[in-house]
Amino acid sequence: MADSKENGIALPALVALVVSSAIGSGIFDLPSTLAQAATPGAALIAWVITGIGILMLALCLNHLVLNKPELTGVSDYARAGFGDFVGFISGWGYWLSAWLGNVAFATMLMSSFGYFFPSLKSGNSVSAIIFASLISWALTILVTRGIESAAIINAIVTVTKMIPIFAFIVIAIINFKAGVFTSHFWANMSTNLQGSVTYSKATGSGIFEQIKGCMMVMMWVFVGIEGATTMAARAKKKSDAGKATIIGLISLLSIYVVVSILPYGYLPLSKLQTMRHPVLLYLFKEMTGPIGGAFIAIGLIISILGAWLSWTMLPVEATSLMAEQGLLPKWFGKLNKHRAPANSLWLTEILIQLFLITLLFTDQAYNFAYSLCTSAIAVCYALVGAYQLKLGLQQKELKVIIPGLIALVFEVLSMIFAGLQFLWLCTIAYVIGFVLYYKARKETGNSVGKLEWLFMVIIAVLAIGAITALALGKLKI
């Protein structure tokens, strides 16, 4: 594949794709989500740990784009490093995480529209589900018209949605009170069922528990950091994908830390914890009045639409690549006249629609969807680190080994800290994918190996266990 394409996606659009893929709904709830888990000191430590872990992942992606230009995307790295079956596990998990993330976007988007239209405020009313469905189908139709043109629209959306975020940062700095920020900087924190906060003298174990409580949401807001790498095959220059990942990461980390930490200096934790969602909207409303709240609401709507557009493009790139490699049936990779993988897009949209309908029966849809999404994609990220580590050991290059090792350890520990029950639930979706993997192997004249069968049986047993635990109420979601 040539390194340069005249009509491909340029570096600014790739950076916008990284930023827009990651900045969706999570940033607008960060202050409250972190306040429910940690005091300012522990939250800052958690950001340092997360920043190092994600930086190592970004360095891995940058190294692999430059040194393995024949490979494209996270699932391709897993396949090259550990075989077809592991490549399938990574690609299927990536696709799964993508459309589950879109469901999370849908619920938060409806809550944002609810600032103007109260009937949508709950996020899971009949009117909200109908409205979310219309938007979801519209975005899918847009992407079927051509992925490169959708990427240009995404770049414009990214610039537009950053304006209210920066406006919040400026107003939050003006309203920052050092005394409020430092009052319980290192204290151990506990929250009772009524939402009130109590503090005790800080201990190492107490701070560690607070850091653990931050991990899931911090991982969630970085989902999408691989966006440029996934679209590398469509870039003007493939080397731009690595540059876009690093630039995007530095931009994201700076924004996230500032947005999540400044509110600690405006309200005490007890009030931050109990604010309505999305929290940034109501924080800004309290700082500036109803007009300010409307300003943030519009920004959040644009932000989610941009992220949703990105995550309509990214998953079908993974399924198309898997179809090319014989990991999924060829049907998934069929392109329409606009060079868009229409079959994958329509199937993904149908599944999103079905999941949206189920939101009518739960009030925890957003948390559940983003937790499943984060757990599934953490497996993909861990395999990227593992492949980088393998290459480093083969080449005996310490500068290659260290990022791979740290990224792998970070992702594995993050999955453990965030809660393995979500990864356990993901095994159910993997079992469904095994049927397609088996069909794809038959299409290409390949057989499923004994070791692959063994792994499929183990995952199937875990899936049966998850279904049983759900039915018996033993597995809490």
Secondary structure by P-SEA (a helix, b strand, c coil): ccccccccccaaaaaaaaaaacccccccaaaaaaaacccaaaaaaaaaaaaaaaaaaaaaaaaaaacccccccaaaaaaacccaaaaaaaaaaaaaaaaaaaaaaaaaaaaaaccccccccccccaaaaaaaaaaaaaaaaaaaacaaaaaaaaaaaaaaaaaaaaaaaaaaaaaccccccccccccbbbbcccbbbbbccccaaaaaaaaaaacaaaaaaacccccccccccccccaaaaaaaaaaaaaaaaaaaaaaaccccccccaaaaaacccaaaaaaaaaaccaaaaaaaaaaaaaaaaaaaaaaaccaaaaaaaaaaacccccccccccccccaaaaaaaaaaaaaaaaaacccccaaaaaaaaaaaaaaaaaaaaaaaaaaaaaaaaccaaaaaaaaaaaaaaaaaaaaacaaaaaaaaaaaaaaaaaaaaaaaaacccccaaaaaaaaaaaaaaaaaaaaaaaccccc
